[in-house]
């Protein structure tokens, strides 16, 4: 679920410091926040490196290669919230503390928060590095660099205060409104960053919704039972699951709850896979926090 987003320079520098200090490092981040880019940076260091990727729930814990440095991506797939669901994680941690290799791992932030609160997984690592959400200035830089936004605050203000005539072309309307609101500071960008929970892809997605389509972009807080909220947590922590896997983890039939979540726009179901759409990330986190499902 990660993409090619590269975290801000100060985040990468702090991660490099962690690599200098510890042989075993856990890099923890939300989806779309640059975990792969950090793992790539670790792989650029001197020495022989091997990479292991966990693409989904594992049947057996991965064996750590006998090499100088090992990179293990998406270690949140090592556990399941079920009876005996932590066996693979425990075996991996035992291997981790006994290996001579430098080991750099990546984890989903929601899953890590749960594990950190309920297990001793953090004790297996010399360093735990958590990628922070974007601030307003970092989000502005992201929009400058990725979607050619000249003045994000002005564009957001323009579409919030003055909806363009439907007869105008998108490009003409955007240019006209950029000029009208250039230099405006009303904290619309700050509000967008808060709506996105500082998530890079969600920031971009909501910005495009608001400046190109003239809509808020968020699905809103879902009106669902606690059982459906738990499904949301499972999907968020695993960064996507097959419908059958989700039902297995929930231990029940999920068709009704899943249909309700999809209808309200907080999950997407395609080719039998369930994911959280980027535009829903902030609302999903807010909803789960309200249900006390986030640690």
Buried (B, 14 or more C-beta within 10 A) or exposed (E): BBBEBBBBEEBBEBBBEBBEEBBBBBBBBBBBBBBBBBBBBBBEBEEEBBBBEBEEBBEEBBEBBEBBBBBBBBBBBBBBBEEEEBBBBBBBBEBBEEBEBBBBBBBBBBBBBBBBEEBEBBEBBBBBBBBBBBEBEBBBBBBEEBBEBEBBBBBBBBBBEEEBEEEEEEEEBBEBBBEEBBEBEBEBBBBBBBBBBBBBBBBBBBBBBBBBEBEBBBBEEBEBEEEBBBBBBBBBBBBBBBBEBBBBBBEEEBEEBBEBBBEBBBBBBEEEBBBBBBBBBBBBBBBBEEBEBBE
